[in-house]
Amino acid sequence: MTLSDIAAAITGERMTTKYTGGRDRPSRDEIARLAHHFYETRGRRDGHDVDDWLSAEQELTRHYR
């Protein structure tokens, strides 16, 4: 599963169409879920929360353009 697949699952995006729910950016909850996924994937090592948040925000924002 790629980051794009994860982001698509979190945002509800389907592979054939882009649905943003009428929003132009991801919600805080969507960002938080993906950032938490990054934390879990890294083995729950602390100290990267800001990096995880920014990475999640960037990845999800690409799906809203």
Summary of the structure (lengths in Angstrom):
residues: 65
radius of gyration: 11.7
end to end distance: 21.6
largest distance: 36.7
contacts: 157
relative contact order: 0.22
helix: 57%
strand: 0%
